[in-house]
Amino acid sequence: DANEQETVLNNTTSGGVTVNDVIMHIAQEELPFGGVGASGMGAYHGHDGFKTFSHGKAVYRQSKLIARLAALVGPPYK
């Protein structure tokens, strides 16, 4: 019954839910799969899995032209 499904979905915490099946959730590669809290290590599969197991690194590269221009307005000593 749809009301019972909504009650369960709205009142439980989980990494994912499968309705009327047992194993198909993990077979869907684009759906994140994994537990929450102490029951899992986070979501994996697809884009969500890539983000879970990745650590972004910010890289800034100043162009040589901007560096030269910045040197013109800097202090008059080396």
matplotlib code that plots the C-alpha trace (Angstrom):
import matplotlib.pyplot as plt

x = [0.0, 1.4, 0.6, 2.6, 5.5, 5.6, 5.3, 8.4, 10.4, 9.6, 10.3, 13.5, 17.1, 18.9, 21.4, 18.8, 15.5, 14.1, 10.4, 9.0, 12.4, 15.5, 18.6, 17.9, 19.0, 22.7, 22.4, 21.5, 25.0, 23.9, 22.1, 24.3, 24.6, 25.7, 24.7, 24.6, 26.3, 28.0, 26.4, 28.3, 31.2, 29.2, 27.6, 29.3, 28.4, 28.4, 29.1, 28.2, 30.8, 33.4, 32.8, 32.7, 36.1, 37.7, 39.3, 39.2, 42.4, 42.2, 45.0, 45.5, 48.0, 48.8, 49.6, 53.1, 51.6, 49.6, 52.6, 54.7, 51.9, 51.7, 55.4, 55.0, 52.7, 54.7, 57.2, 60.3, 62.8, 63.7]
y = [0.0, 3.4, 5.0, 2.3, 2.8, 6.5, 6.0, 3.7, 6.0, 9.1, 7.5, 5.5, 6.5, 4.5, 4.8, 3.5, 1.7, -0.9, -1.4, -4.7, -6.3, -7.5, -7.0, -4.7, -1.6, -2.6, -3.6, 0.0, 1.5, 5.1, 4.9, 5.5, 2.3, 2.1, 2.5, 5.6, 6.1, 3.1, 0.7, 1.8, 3.6, 6.0, 5.9, 4.2, 3.6, 6.1, 9.8, 9.6, 6.9, 8.8, 11.8, 9.6, 8.2, 11.3, 14.3, 17.5, 19.6, 23.3, 24.4, 28.0, 28.9, 32.6, 33.5, 34.9, 38.1, 38.7, 37.9, 40.5, 43.1, 42.4, 43.0, 46.5, 47.6, 45.8, 47.3, 48.9, 46.4, 42.8]
z = [0.0, -1.0, 2.4, 4.3, 1.9, 2.5, 6.3, 6.2, 3.9, 5.9, 9.3, 8.8, 8.0, 5.4, 2.5, 0.1, -0.1, -2.5, -2.7, -3.8, -4.5, -2.7, -4.8, -7.7, -5.9, -6.0, -9.7, -10.7, -11.3, -11.2, -7.9, -4.9, -2.7, 0.9, 4.4, 6.7, 10.0, 11.5, 9.1, 6.0, 4.5, 2.4, -1.0, -3.9, -7.6, -10.3, -9.8, -6.1, -5.5, -7.3, -5.1, -1.9, -2.6, -4.0, -2.3, -4.4, -4.6, -5.5, -7.9, -8.8, -11.6, -12.1, -15.7, -16.3, -17.7, -14.5, -12.3, -14.3, -14.0, -10.2, -9.9, -11.4, -8.5, -5.8, -3.4, -5.0, -3.5, -4.1]

ax = plt.figure().add_subplot(projection="3d")
ax.plot(x, y, z, "-o")
ax.set_aspect("equal")
plt.show()
